[in-house]
Amino acid sequence: MRSIRFMLTILFIAALTSCTLPTGEATMRPEAIFTFAAQTVDAELTRVAQTQAPPTVSATLTPFPSSTATIAPIPARTSTLTPVPCNAAGFVSDVTIPDGTAMAPNQTFTKTWRLRNIGACTWNSAYQVVFDHDKAMSGPASQPLTTGAVAPGETLDVSVNLKAPPAAGSYKGYWRLRDPNGVLFGLGGGEPFWVAILVDPTLPLMLTLDFVAAESGSVRSNGDVKSEIYVGDTTDNAGSQVFLSFDISSLPATATIEEGAIDLSQGYTIVGDPFSALGCLDVYQQDFIPLDASDFFAGAPSGAFIVRCDPTSIDSAVVDNDFKTALQAKLGSTRIQFRLQFPDKLSNGDGVADQVRLGTPKLIVKYTLP
């Protein structure tokens, strides 16, 4: 562009000179000079346009910011195993005597806990259940935990025989386990388990007595005396009567009997069809000791106070007022005894045994104290 300006300036000066200076040669007229100047400028513009490269448009791109993802490192998983102790117990349930059970004063009872072995060691007969603290309730200081083996993961019913205190109130006793080395342990390793009762003097006492097996048995119509307690008839068509003895020395002489019953439901079996073949099974009071052949009753008895006439009746303890009266009259004695028989028939004579074979009869007594 500067060269164009320069050329225009030269031409302009030349034009002025041509108008003022004399010359001997023919001169160009001013119009021709301007025309020539215009053509010269036009030619220069064309040359410049052809030789000057067009400006390069540079596109400046703004780069996007790079996306840098920061990934948090995943922590390495470390598994910490808590070692299982050798001896530890877990509580499963109260099998008997839930917390807060009401008891009469001096009532005897059996508390049973169901525990699980959650340790790594097997419990055996060298392990003990021991009283820990608070109210012992006449329980043992210690006793064997089991007679067998309780492997890890297995459960065990742990029972102790206790007696309610004589005074009204709430009582709690704590127990733990002890290993063969004398180390105490309990729930989760160290915590004791417990029994909690409420003594209420207004409640009647309950007493359950097992029969005295050494004093009981059966006598047959042919004179045989047997230790088993089978009532009915035999394959030789002899009648068999059962005699049961109970030790009632633990019943206070001042007690008032509220209810009494004999429970025959524990461990019995039925052979043949005694109720169809022989009739009803009756219970009578009869003193005996020692048991011998003369105790068999051959006639038609009277005074039965408990009567069972079908197999299902064996499964329940029948409460009878005459039975209660007979038991009340025996207070102060050490024994009460009973005879069980089918009074209608000694035998049906078919040469087939029809019997109720008793297991572990019990005497159940409910009483109050003055």
C-alpha positions in Angstrom: 0.0 0.0 0.0 2.9 2.3 0.6 4.1 1.8 -3.0 0.7 2.9 -4.3 0.8 6.1 -2.2 4.4 6.7 -3.5 3.3 6.4 -7.2 0.3 8.7 -6.7 2.6 11.3 -5.1 5.1 11.1 -8.1 2.3 11.4 -10.6 0.7 14.3 -8.8 4.0 16.2 -8.8 4.6 15.4 -12.5 1.2 16.8 -13.3 1.9 20.0 -11.5 5.2 20.4 -13.3 3.8 19.8 -16.7 1.4 22.6 -16.1 4.1 25.2 -15.1 7.4 24.4 -16.8 8.0 25.2 -20.5 9.3 22.4 -22.7 10.5 22.2 -26.3 8.7 18.9 -26.8 5.1 18.2 -27.2 3.5 17.9 -23.8 0.6 15.8 -22.6 -2.5 17.4 -21.8 -3.6 17.3 -18.1 -6.6 15.0 -18.9 -4.2 12.5 -20.4 -2.0 12.7 -17.4 -4.8 11.9 -15.0 -6.0 9.1 -17.2 -2.5 7.6 -17.3 -2.3 8.0 -13.5 -5.5 6.2 -13.0 -4.5 3.4 -15.2 -1.1 3.1 -13.4 -2.9 3.0 -10.0 -5.3 0.4 -11.4 -2.4 -1.7 -12.7 -0.6 -1.5 -9.4 -3.6 -2.5 -7.5 -4.0 -5.5 -9.7 -0.4 -6.5 -9.2 -0.6 -6.1 -5.5 -3.7 -8.2 -5.4 -2.0 -10.9 -7.5 1.2 -11.0 -5.5 0.0 -10.4 -2.0 -1.1 -13.6 -0.4 -4.5 -13.4 1.3 -4.3 -13.2 5.0 -4.4 -16.6 6.7 -7.3 -16.9 9.1 -6.0 -18.8 12.1 -8.7 -20.4 14.2 -7.6 -20.5 17.7 -9.4 -23.4 19.4 -9.7 -23.2 23.1 -8.9 -26.6 24.4 -11.5 -28.2 26.7 -10.2 -28.8 30.1 -9.0 -32.4 30.4 -11.3 -34.5 32.6 -9.1 -36.1 35.2 -11.1 -38.8 37.0 -9.8 -39.4 40.5 -10.6 -43.0 41.5 -10.5 -43.6 45.2 -8.5 -46.7 45.9 -10.5 -49.7 47.2 -9.2 -50.6 50.6 -7.9 -54.1 50.8 -10.4 -56.4 52.6 -8.9 -57.6 55.8 -10.8 -60.4 57.6 -10.2 -60.5 61.3 -11.4 -63.8 62.8 -12.4 -63.7 66.5 -11.1 -66.8 68.1 -13.8 -69.1 69.6 -13.2 -69.6 73.3 -12.9 -73.2 74.6 -15.8 -72.8 77.1 -18.8 -70.7 76.5 -22.6 -71.2 76.8 -25.6 -69.6 75.0 -29.0 -69.3 76.6 -31.8 -71.0 74.6 -34.9 -71.1 76.8 -36.4 -71.6 80.2 -37.8 -75.1 80.0 -39.4 -74.7 83.5 -40.1 -71.9 85.9 -40.0 -68.7 83.7 -38.9 -65.6 85.4 -41.4 -64.3 88.0 -43.2 -67.6 88.5 -45.3 -67.5 91.7 -44.5 -70.0 94.4 -45.9 -70.9 97.7 -43.6 -70.7 100.8 -41.2 -73.7 101.0 -42.5 -75.1 97.7 -40.1 -77.5 96.1 -39.5 -77.2 92.3 -37.1 -78.1 89.6 -35.6 -75.3 87.5 -34.4 -76.3 84.0 -32.5 -74.1 81.6 -31.7 -75.1 78.0 -28.2 -74.1 77.1 -26.2 -74.4 73.9 -22.4 -75.2 73.8 -21.1 -72.2 71.8 -17.4 -72.8 72.7 -14.8 -75.0 71.0 -14.6 -77.6 73.7 -16.9 -80.6 74.4 -18.6 -80.6 77.8 -18.4 -83.9 79.6 -19.0 -85.4 83.1 -16.1 -83.5 84.5 -17.9 -80.2 84.0 -20.1 -78.8 86.8 -23.1 -76.5 87.2 -22.3 -74.4 90.3 -24.3 -71.8 92.4 -22.7 -68.4 91.8 -24.4 -65.8 94.0 -27.6 -64.3 95.6 -30.3 -66.8 96.7 -29.3 -70.5 96.6 -32.9 -71.6 97.4 -31.6 -74.8 99.0 -29.9 -75.8 95.8 -26.6 -77.7 95.7 -23.3 -75.9 95.8 -22.4 -77.8 92.6 -23.4 -80.9 90.7 -22.3 -82.7 87.5 -23.3 -80.8 84.4 -23.9 -84.0 82.3 -23.3 -87.7 82.3 -22.5 -87.8 78.6 -20.9 -85.4 76.1 -22.2 -82.2 74.7 -20.3 -81.2 71.5 -20.0 -77.6 70.3 -23.3 -76.5 68.8 -25.4 -79.0 70.7 -27.9 -78.1 73.4 -28.3 -79.5 77.0 -31.1 -79.2 79.5 -29.6 -78.3 82.9 -31.7 -78.9 85.9 -31.3 -78.2 89.6 -33.8 -79.0 92.5 -34.7 -76.0 94.5 -37.0 -74.9 97.3 -38.7 -71.5 97.6 -37.9 -69.4 100.7 -40.4 -69.4 103.5 -41.0 -65.6 103.5 -43.0 -63.6 100.9 -40.9 -61.7 98.3 -39.0 -61.8 95.1 -35.9 -64.0 94.9 -33.2 -64.6 92.4 -30.3 -67.1 92.2 -27.4 -67.0 89.8 -25.6 -70.0 88.4 -22.6 -70.7 86.2 -20.6 -73.6 84.8 -17.2 -74.8 85.7 -14.7 -76.7 83.6 -12.4 -79.6 84.7 -9.7 -77.1 85.6 -11.9 -75.2 88.0 -12.4 -72.2 85.6 -15.9 -70.7 85.8 -17.7 -69.7 82.6 -21.2 -68.9 81.6 -23.3 -67.1 78.9 -21.1 -65.7 76.2 -18.1 -66.8 78.2 -18.6 -65.3 81.7 -22.2 -64.1 82.4 -24.3 -66.2 84.9 -27.8 -67.5 84.2 -30.5 -67.3 86.8 -33.8 -68.4 88.3 -36.2 -65.7 89.5 -39.4 -66.5 91.5 -42.1 -64.7 93.5 -43.1 -66.2 96.9 -46.8 -65.7 97.6 -48.1 -67.0 100.9 -51.6 -67.1 99.6 -50.8 -69.7 97.0 -51.4 -73.5 97.6 -48.3 -75.7 97.4 -47.8 -78.4 94.8 -46.0 -81.6 95.6 -45.3 -84.4 93.2 -44.1 -87.7 94.6 -42.7 -90.7 92.7 -43.8 -94.2 93.7 -41.4 -96.2 95.9 -40.4 -98.9 93.4 -38.8 -101.1 96.1 -42.1 -101.3 98.0 -44.4 -101.7 95.0 -45.2 -104.5 92.6 -48.0 -106.8 91.5 -49.6 -109.9 92.9 -51.4 -112.5 90.8 -54.3 -114.7 91.6 -52.1 -117.8 91.4 -50.0 -116.4 94.3 -47.1 -115.1 92.3 -45.6 -111.8 93.5 -43.8 -109.7 90.8 -41.7 -106.6 90.8 -43.3 -105.3 87.6 -46.4 -103.2 87.9 -48.7 -104.9 85.3 -52.5 -104.9 86.0 -54.9 -107.1 84.0 -54.7 -110.8 83.1 -51.9 -113.1 81.9 -51.4 -115.7 79.2 -52.2 -118.4 81.8 -55.5 -116.6 82.6 -54.3 -115.4 86.1 -55.5 -112.0 87.3 -52.9 -109.4 88.2 -53.3 -106.6 90.6 -50.9 -103.7 91.1 -49.8 -102.2 94.5 -48.2 -98.8 94.7 -46.5 -97.2 97.7 -45.8 -93.4 98.1 -43.6 -91.7 100.7 -45.6 -88.7 102.1 -43.3 -87.8 105.0 -42.6 -84.5 103.3 -46.2 -83.4 103.6 -46.7 -81.3 106.8 -49.1 -82.8 109.3 -50.8 -79.4 109.5 -51.4 -79.2 105.8 -54.9 -78.9 104.3 -55.3 -81.1 101.2 -56.9 -79.1 98.4 -56.5 -81.8 95.7 -55.0 -85.2 95.2 -54.5 -87.5 92.2 -52.5 -90.4 90.9 -50.9 -89.8 87.6 -50.4 -93.0 85.6 -49.5 -91.3 82.3 -45.8 -91.6 82.5 -44.3 -94.5 80.5 -47.2 -96.8 80.4 -48.0 -99.3 77.6 -51.1 -101.3 76.8 -51.0 -105.0 75.9 -54.0 -106.6 74.3 -57.4 -105.0 75.0 -57.8 -104.9 78.8 -60.7 -102.3 78.9 -62.8 -104.3 76.5 -61.9 -107.7 77.9 -61.9 -106.9 81.7 -63.9 -103.7 82.2 -62.9 -100.6 84.2 -59.7 -100.1 86.1 -60.3 -98.9 89.7 -58.0 -97.5 92.4 -58.5 -98.4 96.1 -56.5 -97.5 99.2 -54.9 -100.5 100.8 -52.0 -100.7 103.3 -49.4 -103.3 102.7 -45.7 -103.7 103.6 -44.2 -106.0 102.8 -46.0 -107.0 99.6 -46.9 -110.7 99.6 -49.5 -113.1 98.1 -52.0 -112.3 100.9 -52.5 -108.8 99.6 -54.3 -110.0 96.5 -58.0 -109.1 96.8 -60.2 -111.9 95.4 -63.7 -110.7 96.2 -65.9 -108.0 94.9 -64.3 -104.8 96.2 -66.0 -101.5 97.1 -64.9 -98.0 97.9 -63.1 -97.2 94.6 -62.4 -93.5 94.4 -60.7 -93.4 91.0 -62.2 -95.3 88.0 -60.8 -95.4 84.5 -62.8 -97.2 81.8 -61.0 -96.6 78.5 -57.3 -96.3 77.4 -57.4 -92.5 76.9 -58.3 -92.1 80.6 -54.8 -93.2 81.5 -53.4 -90.0 80.1 -54.9 -87.7 82.7 -54.6 -87.4 86.5 -58.1 -87.8 87.8 -59.0 -85.6 90.9 -61.4 -87.2 93.3 -62.9 -85.9 96.6 -62.8 -89.3 98.2 -59.1 -89.5 97.3 -58.5 -86.1 98.9 -60.2 -87.3 102.1 -58.1 -90.5 102.2 -54.9 -88.5 101.7 -55.9 -86.0 104.4 -56.5 -88.8 106.9 -53.0 -90.1 106.2 -51.1 -86.9 107.1 -48.6 -87.5 109.8 -47.8 -91.0 108.4 -44.9 -91.8 106.2 -46.7 -93.9 103.6 -49.9 -94.0 101.6 -50.6 -97.1 99.4 -53.0 -98.1 96.7 -54.3 -101.2 94.9 -55.2 -101.1 91.2 -57.4 -103.8 89.7 -60.0 -104.6 87.1 -62.8 -105.6 89.6 -65.3 -107.1 87.1 -63.1 -110.0 85.9 -59.9 -111.6 87.0 -59.4 -112.8 83.4 -61.5 -113.3 80.3 -60.0 -116.8 79.9 -58.7 -116.5 76.3 -55.1 -117.2 77.1 -54.0 -113.8 75.8 -52.5 -111.2 78.1 -54.6 -108.1 78.5 -52.7 -105.6 80.6 -51.9 -102.0 81.4 -48.2 -102.0 82.1 -47.4 -99.0 84.2 -44.2 -97.0 84.0 -43.5 -94.4 86.7 -46.8 -93.5 88.6 -46.8 -90.3 90.5 -48.8 -88.9 93.4 -49.8 -85.2 92.9 -50.9 -83.2 95.9 -52.1 -79.6 96.2 -52.2 -78.3 99.8 -52.1 -75.1 101.9 -50.6 -74.4 105.3 -52.2 -72.5 108.2 
